[in-house]
Amino acid sequence: MKFAFLVAAAVVAVTAQTVQAQDVAAGEQSFKKCLPCHAVGADAKNKVGPVLNGLDGRHSGSIEGYSYSDANKNSGITWDEAQFLDYIKDPRAKIKNTKMIFPGIKNETEAKSLWAYLKQFGADGKPK
């Protein structure tokens, strides 16, 4: 009985890691939609939009050297998964008068995968 429980627990753990890895890989593919305006990673620089390194837990409108709209700077948002998912489905609905013109990602699975990809980058652009 204990052996069966241990095997089941191991299978669940491996499956969870595989699903997370797939989410990150899918998120990396989804990030290609963001690449024209945003960058991540150790060599990331602000483009039309700010770098997205260290997004998880960061206050909206706070990347040094990027000229945010007043709406974004004053939104009061601290990025986490729930805020990101709400924002990314329709950025202009979440933050009125934002400069971001992206139409959004309506598919929740895709948006969650994108979040999984982005949250792995620390403020320095290195994986956490």
Chimera marker file (.cmm) of the C-alpha trace (Angstrom):
<marker_set name="trace">
<marker id="1" x="0.000" y="0.000" z="0.000" r="1" g="1" b="0" radius="0.5"/>
<marker id="2" x="2.794" y="2.440" z="0.913" r="1" g="1" b="0" radius="0.5"/>
<marker id="3" x="4.652" y="1.544" z="-2.280" r="1" g="1" b="0" radius="0.5"/>
<marker id="4" x="1.585" y="2.287" z="-4.417" r="1" g="1" b="0" radius="0.5"/>
<marker id="5" x="1.156" y="5.631" z="-2.645" r="1" g="1" b="0" radius="0.5"/>
<marker id="6" x="4.811" y="6.546" z="-3.216" r="1" g="1" b="0" radius="0.5"/>
<marker id="7" x="4.595" y="5.607" z="-6.888" r="1" g="1" b="0" radius="0.5"/>
<marker id="8" x="1.417" y="7.666" z="-7.293" r="1" g="1" b="0" radius="0.5"/>
<marker id="9" x="3.027" y="10.645" z="-5.545" r="1" g="1" b="0" radius="0.5"/>
<marker id="10" x="6.079" y="10.410" z="-7.799" r="1" g="1" b="0" radius="0.5"/>
<marker id="11" x="3.910" y="10.272" z="-10.919" r="1" g="1" b="0" radius="0.5"/>
<marker id="12" x="1.973" y="13.350" z="-9.794" r="1" g="1" b="0" radius="0.5"/>
<marker id="13" x="5.211" y="15.254" z="-9.090" r="1" g="1" b="0" radius="0.5"/>
<marker id="14" x="6.728" y="14.374" z="-12.461" r="1" g="1" b="0" radius="0.5"/>
<marker id="15" x="3.491" y="15.206" z="-14.266" r="1" g="1" b="0" radius="0.5"/>
<marker id="16" x="3.286" y="18.587" z="-12.533" r="1" g="1" b="0" radius="0.5"/>
<marker id="17" x="6.873" y="19.403" z="-13.531" r="1" g="1" b="0" radius="0.5"/>
<marker id="18" x="6.205" y="18.332" z="-17.119" r="1" g="1" b="0" radius="0.5"/>
<marker id="19" x="3.042" y="20.447" z="-17.301" r="1" g="1" b="0" radius="0.5"/>
<marker id="20" x="4.909" y="23.460" z="-15.902" r="1" g="1" b="0" radius="0.5"/>
<marker id="21" x="7.720" y="22.948" z="-18.412" r="1" g="1" b="0" radius="0.5"/>
<marker id="22" x="5.150" y="22.735" z="-21.207" r="1" g="1" b="0" radius="0.5"/>
<marker id="23" x="3.487" y="25.935" z="-19.923" r="1" g="1" b="0" radius="0.5"/>
<marker id="24" x="6.818" y="27.786" z="-19.994" r="1" g="1" b="0" radius="0.5"/>
<marker id="25" x="7.600" y="26.456" z="-23.487" r="1" g="1" b="0" radius="0.5"/>
<marker id="26" x="4.136" y="27.448" z="-24.702" r="1" g="1" b="0" radius="0.5"/>
<marker id="27" x="4.567" y="30.837" z="-23.025" r="1" g="1" b="0" radius="0.5"/>
<marker id="28" x="7.870" y="31.351" z="-24.800" r="1" g="1" b="0" radius="0.5"/>
<marker id="29" x="6.088" y="30.738" z="-28.111" r="1" g="1" b="0" radius="0.5"/>
<marker id="30" x="3.301" y="33.132" z="-27.115" r="1" g="1" b="0" radius="0.5"/>
<marker id="31" x="5.884" y="35.776" z="-26.155" r="1" g="1" b="0" radius="0.5"/>
<marker id="32" x="6.755" y="36.064" z="-29.856" r="1" g="1" b="0" radius="0.5"/>
<marker id="33" x="3.595" y="38.195" z="-30.094" r="1" g="1" b="0" radius="0.5"/>
<marker id="34" x="5.163" y="40.551" z="-27.537" r="1" g="1" b="0" radius="0.5"/>
<marker id="35" x="8.684" y="40.692" z="-29.027" r="1" g="1" b="0" radius="0.5"/>
<marker id="36" x="8.080" y="43.635" z="-31.344" r="1" g="1" b="0" radius="0.5"/>
<marker id="37" x="7.566" y="45.848" z="-28.277" r="1" g="1" b="0" radius="0.5"/>
<marker id="38" x="9.025" y="44.038" z="-25.224" r="1" g="1" b="0" radius="0.5"/>
<marker id="39" x="12.148" y="42.130" z="-24.249" r="1" g="1" b="0" radius="0.5"/>
<marker id="40" x="13.193" y="39.755" z="-21.470" r="1" g="1" b="0" radius="0.5"/>
<marker id="41" x="16.483" y="38.223" z="-20.475" r="1" g="1" b="0" radius="0.5"/>
<marker id="42" x="19.896" y="39.391" z="-19.320" r="1" g="1" b="0" radius="0.5"/>
<marker id="43" x="20.463" y="41.642" z="-22.348" r="1" g="1" b="0" radius="0.5"/>
<marker id="44" x="16.918" y="43.055" z="-22.509" r="1" g="1" b="0" radius="0.5"/>
<marker id="45" x="16.483" y="46.738" z="-23.297" r="1" g="1" b="0" radius="0.5"/>
<marker id="46" x="13.391" y="48.918" z="-23.381" r="1" g="1" b="0" radius="0.5"/>
<marker id="47" x="11.787" y="49.030" z="-26.802" r="1" g="1" b="0" radius="0.5"/>
<marker id="48" x="8.418" y="50.526" z="-27.709" r="1" g="1" b="0" radius="0.5"/>
<marker id="49" x="7.374" y="48.906" z="-24.414" r="1" g="1" b="0" radius="0.5"/>
<marker id="50" x="9.387" y="48.340" z="-21.233" r="1" g="1" b="0" radius="0.5"/>
<marker id="51" x="11.448" y="45.251" z="-20.463" r="1" g="1" b="0" radius="0.5"/>
<marker id="52" x="9.416" y="42.609" z="-18.677" r="1" g="1" b="0" radius="0.5"/>
<marker id="53" x="12.166" y="41.237" z="-16.428" r="1" g="1" b="0" radius="0.5"/>
<marker id="54" x="11.103" y="40.984" z="-12.788" r="1" g="1" b="0" radius="0.5"/>
<marker id="55" x="7.450" y="41.487" z="-13.666" r="1" g="1" b="0" radius="0.5"/>
<marker id="56" x="6.135" y="39.294" z="-10.833" r="1" g="1" b="0" radius="0.5"/>
<marker id="57" x="5.784" y="41.608" z="-7.825" r="1" g="1" b="0" radius="0.5"/>
<marker id="58" x="6.794" y="44.767" z="-9.697" r="1" g="1" b="0" radius="0.5"/>
<marker id="59" x="4.740" y="47.953" z="-9.494" r="1" g="1" b="0" radius="0.5"/>
<marker id="60" x="3.261" y="49.054" z="-12.802" r="1" g="1" b="0" radius="0.5"/>
<marker id="61" x="5.090" y="51.948" z="-14.387" r="1" g="1" b="0" radius="0.5"/>
<marker id="62" x="8.367" y="51.439" z="-12.547" r="1" g="1" b="0" radius="0.5"/>
<marker id="63" x="11.040" y="50.348" z="-15.038" r="1" g="1" b="0" radius="0.5"/>
<marker id="64" x="13.883" y="52.854" z="-15.052" r="1" g="1" b="0" radius="0.5"/>
<marker id="65" x="14.357" y="54.683" z="-18.337" r="1" g="1" b="0" radius="0.5"/>
<marker id="66" x="10.951" y="53.910" z="-19.819" r="1" g="1" b="0" radius="0.5"/>
<marker id="67" x="8.438" y="56.710" z="-20.449" r="1" g="1" b="0" radius="0.5"/>
<marker id="68" x="5.148" y="55.307" z="-19.151" r="1" g="1" b="0" radius="0.5"/>
<marker id="69" x="1.753" y="56.920" z="-19.564" r="1" g="1" b="0" radius="0.5"/>
<marker id="70" x="0.410" y="58.622" z="-16.451" r="1" g="1" b="0" radius="0.5"/>
<marker id="71" x="-2.414" y="56.078" z="-16.514" r="1" g="1" b="0" radius="0.5"/>
<marker id="72" x="0.072" y="53.216" z="-16.213" r="1" g="1" b="0" radius="0.5"/>
<marker id="73" x="2.243" y="54.903" z="-13.564" r="1" g="1" b="0" radius="0.5"/>
<marker id="74" x="-0.818" y="55.743" z="-11.473" r="1" g="1" b="0" radius="0.5"/>
<marker id="75" x="-2.698" y="52.455" z="-11.937" r="1" g="1" b="0" radius="0.5"/>
<marker id="76" x="-1.701" y="51.136" z="-8.504" r="1" g="1" b="0" radius="0.5"/>
<marker id="77" x="-1.096" y="47.685" z="-9.974" r="1" g="1" b="0" radius="0.5"/>
<marker id="78" x="1.453" y="45.323" z="-8.499" r="1" g="1" b="0" radius="0.5"/>
<marker id="79" x="1.898" y="42.572" z="-11.048" r="1" g="1" b="0" radius="0.5"/>
<marker id="80" x="0.966" y="39.040" z="-10.091" r="1" g="1" b="0" radius="0.5"/>
<marker id="81" x="-0.752" y="36.296" z="-12.022" r="1" g="1" b="0" radius="0.5"/>
<marker id="82" x="-4.303" y="37.541" z="-11.408" r="1" g="1" b="0" radius="0.5"/>
<marker id="83" x="-3.467" y="41.133" z="-12.392" r="1" g="1" b="0" radius="0.5"/>
<marker id="84" x="-1.546" y="39.994" z="-15.460" r="1" g="1" b="0" radius="0.5"/>
<marker id="85" x="-4.326" y="37.665" z="-16.660" r="1" g="1" b="0" radius="0.5"/>
<marker id="86" x="-6.898" y="40.412" z="-16.270" r="1" g="1" b="0" radius="0.5"/>
<marker id="87" x="-4.651" y="42.925" z="-18.048" r="1" g="1" b="0" radius="0.5"/>
<marker id="88" x="-3.408" y="40.812" z="-20.936" r="1" g="1" b="0" radius="0.5"/>
<marker id="89" x="-6.885" y="39.859" z="-22.154" r="1" g="1" b="0" radius="0.5"/>
<marker id="90" x="-7.627" y="43.554" z="-22.877" r="1" g="1" b="0" radius="0.5"/>
<marker id="91" x="-4.907" y="46.008" z="-21.802" r="1" g="1" b="0" radius="0.5"/>
<marker id="92" x="-6.893" y="49.157" z="-22.609" r="1" g="1" b="0" radius="0.5"/>
<marker id="93" x="-9.871" y="47.957" z="-20.573" r="1" g="1" b="0" radius="0.5"/>
<marker id="94" x="-7.644" y="47.316" z="-17.533" r="1" g="1" b="0" radius="0.5"/>
<marker id="95" x="-5.660" y="50.574" z="-17.752" r="1" g="1" b="0" radius="0.5"/>
<marker id="96" x="-7.534" y="53.331" z="-19.560" r="1" g="1" b="0" radius="0.5"/>
<marker id="97" x="-5.221" y="55.557" z="-21.635" r="1" g="1" b="0" radius="0.5"/>
<marker id="98" x="-2.312" y="53.127" z="-21.552" r="1" g="1" b="0" radius="0.5"/>
<marker id="99" x="0.113" y="53.464" z="-24.467" r="1" g="1" b="0" radius="0.5"/>
<marker id="100" x="-0.102" y="49.708" z="-25.053" r="1" g="1" b="0" radius="0.5"/>
<marker id="101" x="-2.102" y="49.046" z="-28.212" r="1" g="1" b="0" radius="0.5"/>
<marker id="102" x="-1.903" y="45.231" z="-28.135" r="1" g="1" b="0" radius="0.5"/>
<marker id="103" x="-5.360" y="43.714" z="-28.712" r="1" g="1" b="0" radius="0.5"/>
<marker id="104" x="-4.852" y="41.156" z="-25.952" r="1" g="1" b="0" radius="0.5"/>
<marker id="105" x="-4.702" y="37.418" z="-25.440" r="1" g="1" b="0" radius="0.5"/>
<marker id="106" x="-8.204" y="36.118" z="-24.875" r="1" g="1" b="0" radius="0.5"/>
<marker id="107" x="-7.287" y="32.444" z="-24.425" r="1" g="1" b="0" radius="0.5"/>
<marker id="108" x="-6.757" y="31.871" z="-20.702" r="1" g="1" b="0" radius="0.5"/>
<marker id="109" x="-4.493" y="28.845" z="-21.185" r="1" g="1" b="0" radius="0.5"/>
<marker id="110" x="-2.240" y="30.847" z="-23.484" r="1" g="1" b="0" radius="0.5"/>
<marker id="111" x="-2.232" y="33.804" z="-21.078" r="1" g="1" b="0" radius="0.5"/>
<marker id="112" x="-1.312" y="31.531" z="-18.152" r="1" g="1" b="0" radius="0.5"/>
<marker id="113" x="1.507" y="30.015" z="-20.186" r="1" g="1" b="0" radius="0.5"/>
<marker id="114" x="2.763" y="33.480" z="-21.050" r="1" g="1" b="0" radius="0.5"/>
<marker id="115" x="2.720" y="34.395" z="-17.349" r="1" g="1" b="0" radius="0.5"/>
<marker id="116" x="4.640" y="31.187" z="-16.506" r="1" g="1" b="0" radius="0.5"/>
<marker id="117" x="7.277" y="32.199" z="-19.060" r="1" g="1" b="0" radius="0.5"/>
<marker id="118" x="7.558" y="35.820" z="-17.889" r="1" g="1" b="0" radius="0.5"/>
<marker id="119" x="7.621" y="35.170" z="-14.154" r="1" g="1" b="0" radius="0.5"/>
<marker id="120" x="10.723" y="33.014" z="-14.466" r="1" g="1" b="0" radius="0.5"/>
<marker id="121" x="12.842" y="36.124" z="-15.180" r="1" g="1" b="0" radius="0.5"/>
<marker id="122" x="14.222" y="38.024" z="-12.200" r="1" g="1" b="0" radius="0.5"/>
<marker id="123" x="14.772" y="41.776" z="-12.275" r="1" g="1" b="0" radius="0.5"/>
<marker id="124" x="18.298" y="41.137" z="-13.588" r="1" g="1" b="0" radius="0.5"/>
<marker id="125" x="16.910" y="39.096" z="-16.489" r="1" g="1" b="0" radius="0.5"/>
<marker id="126" x="18.294" y="35.820" z="-15.182" r="1" g="1" b="0" radius="0.5"/>
<marker id="127" x="16.022" y="32.866" z="-14.476" r="1" g="1" b="0" radius="0.5"/>
<marker id="128" x="14.954" y="32.693" z="-10.842" r="1" g="1" b="0" radius="0.5"/>
<link id1="1" id2="2" r="1" g="1" b="0" radius="0.2"/>
<link id1="2" id2="3" r="1" g="1" b="0" radius="0.2"/>
<link id1="3" id2="4" r="1" g="1" b="0" radius="0.2"/>
<link id1="4" id2="5" r="1" g="1" b="0" radius="0.2"/>
<link id1="5" id2="6" r="1" g="1" b="0" radius="0.2"/>
<link id1="6" id2="7" r="1" g="1" b="0" radius="0.2"/>
<link id1="7" id2="8" r="1" g="1" b="0" radius="0.2"/>
<link id1="8" id2="9" r="1" g="1" b="0" radius="0.2"/>
<link id1="9" id2="10" r="1" g="1" b="0" radius="0.2"/>
<link id1="10" id2="11" r="1" g="1" b="0" radius="0.2"/>
<link id1="11" id2="12" r="1" g="1" b="0" radius="0.2"/>
<link id1="12" id2="13" r="1" g="1" b="0" radius="0.2"/>
<link id1="13" id2="14" r="1" g="1" b="0" radius="0.2"/>
<link id1="14" id2="15" r="1" g="1" b="0" radius="0.2"/>
<link id1="15" id2="16" r="1" g="1" b="0" radius="0.2"/>
<link id1="16" id2="17" r="1" g="1" b="0" radius="0.2"/>
<link id1="17" id2="18" r="1" g="1" b="0" radius="0.2"/>
<link id1="18" id2="19" r="1" g="1" b="0" radius="0.2"/>
<link id1="19" id2="20" r="1" g="1" b="0" radius="0.2"/>
<link id1="20" id2="21" r="1" g="1" b="0" radius="0.2"/>
<link id1="21" id2="22" r="1" g="1" b="0" radius="0.2"/>
<link id1="22" id2="23" r="1" g="1" b="0" radius="0.2"/>
<link id1="23" id2="24" r="1" g="1" b="0" radius="0.2"/>
<link id1="24" id2="25" r="1" g="1" b="0" radius="0.2"/>
<link id1="25" id2="26" r="1" g="1" b="0" radius="0.2"/>
<link id1="26" id2="27" r="1" g="1" b="0" radius="0.2"/>
<link id1="27" id2="28" r="1" g="1" b="0" radius="0.2"/>
<link id1="28" id2="29" r="1" g="1" b="0" radius="0.2"/>
<link id1="29" id2="30" r="1" g="1" b="0" radius="0.2"/>
<link id1="30" id2="31" r="1" g="1" b="0" radius="0.2"/>
<link id1="31" id2="32" r="1" g="1" b="0" radius="0.2"/>
<link id1="32" id2="33" r="1" g="1" b="0" radius="0.2"/>
<link id1="33" id2="34" r="1" g="1" b="0" radius="0.2"/>
<link id1="34" id2="35" r="1" g="1" b="0" radius="0.2"/>
<link id1="35" id2="36" r="1" g="1" b="0" radius="0.2"/>
<link id1="36" id2="37" r="1" g="1" b="0" radius="0.2"/>
<link id1="37" id2="38" r="1" g="1" b="0" radius="0.2"/>
<link id1="38" id2="39" r="1" g="1" b="0" radius="0.2"/>
<link id1="39" id2="40" r="1" g="1" b="0" radius="0.2"/>
<link id1="40" id2="41" r="1" g="1" b="0" radius="0.2"/>
<link id1="41" id2="42" r="1" g="1" b="0" radius="0.2"/>
<link id1="42" id2="43" r="1" g="1" b="0" radius="0.2"/>
<link id1="43" id2="44" r="1" g="1" b="0" radius="0.2"/>
<link id1="44" id2="45" r="1" g="1" b="0" radius="0.2"/>
<link id1="45" id2="46" r="1" g="1" b="0" radius="0.2"/>
<link id1="46" id2="47" r="1" g="1" b="0" radius="0.2"/>
<link id1="47" id2="48" r="1" g="1" b="0" radius="0.2"/>
<link id1="48" id2="49" r="1" g="1" b="0" radius="0.2"/>
<link id1="49" id2="50" r="1" g="1" b="0" radius="0.2"/>
<link id1="50" id2="51" r="1" g="1" b="0" radius="0.2"/>
<link id1="51" id2="52" r="1" g="1" b="0" radius="0.2"/>
<link id1="52" id2="53" r="1" g="1" b="0" radius="0.2"/>
<link id1="53" id2="54" r="1" g="1" b="0" radius="0.2"/>
<link id1="54" id2="55" r="1" g="1" b="0" radius="0.2"/>
<link id1="55" id2="56" r="1" g="1" b="0" radius="0.2"/>
<link id1="56" id2="57" r="1" g="1" b="0" radius="0.2"/>
<link id1="57" id2="58" r="1" g="1" b="0" radius="0.2"/>
<link id1="58" id2="59" r="1" g="1" b="0" radius="0.2"/>
<link id1="59" id2="60" r="1" g="1" b="0" radius="0.2"/>
<link id1="60" id2="61" r="1" g="1" b="0" radius="0.2"/>
<link id1="61" id2="62" r="1" g="1" b="0" radius="0.2"/>
<link id1="62" id2="63" r="1" g="1" b="0" radius="0.2"/>
<link id1="63" id2="64" r="1" g="1" b="0" radius="0.2"/>
<link id1="64" id2="65" r="1" g="1" b="0" radius="0.2"/>
<link id1="65" id2="66" r="1" g="1" b="0" radius="0.2"/>
<link id1="66" id2="67" r="1" g="1" b="0" radius="0.2"/>
<link id1="67" id2="68" r="1" g="1" b="0" radius="0.2"/>
<link id1="68" id2="69" r="1" g="1" b="0" radius="0.2"/>
<link id1="69" id2="70" r="1" g="1" b="0" radius="0.2"/>
<link id1="70" id2="71" r="1" g="1" b="0" radius="0.2"/>
<link id1="71" id2="72" r="1" g="1" b="0" radius="0.2"/>
<link id1="72" id2="73" r="1" g="1" b="0" radius="0.2"/>
<link id1="73" id2="74" r="1" g="1" b="0" radius="0.2"/>
<link id1="74" id2="75" r="1" g="1" b="0" radius="0.2"/>
<link id1="75" id2="76" r="1" g="1" b="0" radius="0.2"/>
<link id1="76" id2="77" r="1" g="1" b="0" radius="0.2"/>
<link id1="77" id2="78" r="1" g="1" b="0" radius="0.2"/>
<link id1="78" id2="79" r="1" g="1" b="0" radius="0.2"/>
<link id1="79" id2="80" r="1" g="1" b="0" radius="0.2"/>
<link id1="80" id2="81" r="1" g="1" b="0" radius="0.2"/>
<link id1="81" id2="82" r="1" g="1" b="0" radius="0.2"/>
<link id1="82" id2="83" r="1" g="1" b="0" radius="0.2"/>
<link id1="83" id2="84" r="1" g="1" b="0" radius="0.2"/>
<link id1="84" id2="85" r="1" g="1" b="0" radius="0.2"/>
<link id1="85" id2="86" r="1" g="1" b="0" radius="0.2"/>
<link id1="86" id2="87" r="1" g="1" b="0" radius="0.2"/>
<link id1="87" id2="88" r="1" g="1" b="0" radius="0.2"/>
<link id1="88" id2="89" r="1" g="1" b="0" radius="0.2"/>
<link id1="89" id2="90" r="1" g="1" b="0" radius="0.2"/>
<link id1="90" id2="91" r="1" g="1" b="0" radius="0.2"/>
<link id1="91" id2="92" r="1" g="1" b="0" radius="0.2"/>
<link id1="92" id2="93" r="1" g="1" b="0" radius="0.2"/>
<link id1="93" id2="94" r="1" g="1" b="0" radius="0.2"/>
<link id1="94" id2="95" r="1" g="1" b="0" radius="0.2"/>
<link id1="95" id2="96" r="1" g="1" b="0" radius="0.2"/>
<link id1="96" id2="97" r="1" g="1" b="0" radius="0.2"/>
<link id1="97" id2="98" r="1" g="1" b="0" radius="0.2"/>
<link id1="98" id2="99" r="1" g="1" b="0" radius="0.2"/>
<link id1="99" id2="100" r="1" g="1" b="0" radius="0.2"/>
<link id1="100" id2="101" r="1" g="1" b="0" radius="0.2"/>
<link id1="101" id2="102" r="1" g="1" b="0" radius="0.2"/>
<link id1="102" id2="103" r="1" g="1" b="0" radius="0.2"/>
<link id1="103" id2="104" r="1" g="1" b="0" radius="0.2"/>
<link id1="104" id2="105" r="1" g="1" b="0" radius="0.2"/>
<link id1="105" id2="106" r="1" g="1" b="0" radius="0.2"/>
<link id1="106" id2="107" r="1" g="1" b="0" radius="0.2"/>
<link id1="107" id2="108" r="1" g="1" b="0" radius="0.2"/>
<link id1="108" id2="109" r="1" g="1" b="0" radius="0.2"/>
<link id1="109" id2="110" r="1" g="1" b="0" radius="0.2"/>
<link id1="110" id2="111" r="1" g="1" b="0" radius="0.2"/>
<link id1="111" id2="112" r="1" g="1" b="0" radius="0.2"/>
<link id1="112" id2="113" r="1" g="1" b="0" radius="0.2"/>
<link id1="113" id2="114" r="1" g="1" b="0" radius="0.2"/>
<link id1="114" id2="115" r="1" g="1" b="0" radius="0.2"/>
<link id1="115" id2="116" r="1" g="1" b="0" radius="0.2"/>
<link id1="116" id2="117" r="1" g="1" b="0" radius="0.2"/>
<link id1="117" id2="118" r="1" g="1" b="0" radius="0.2"/>
<link id1="118" id2="119" r="1" g="1" b="0" radius="0.2"/>
<link id1="119" id2="120" r="1" g="1" b="0" radius="0.2"/>
<link id1="120" id2="121" r="1" g="1" b="0" radius="0.2"/>
<link id1="121" id2="122" r="1" g="1" b="0" radius="0.2"/>
<link id1="122" id2="123" r="1" g="1" b="0" radius="0.2"/>
<link id1="123" id2="124" r="1" g="1" b="0" radius="0.2"/>
<link id1="124" id2="125" r="1" g="1" b="0" radius="0.2"/>
<link id1="125" id2="126" r="1" g="1" b="0" radius="0.2"/>
<link id1="126" id2="127" r="1" g="1" b="0" radius="0.2"/>
<link id1="127" id2="128" r="1" g="1" b="0" radius="0.2"/>
</marker_set>
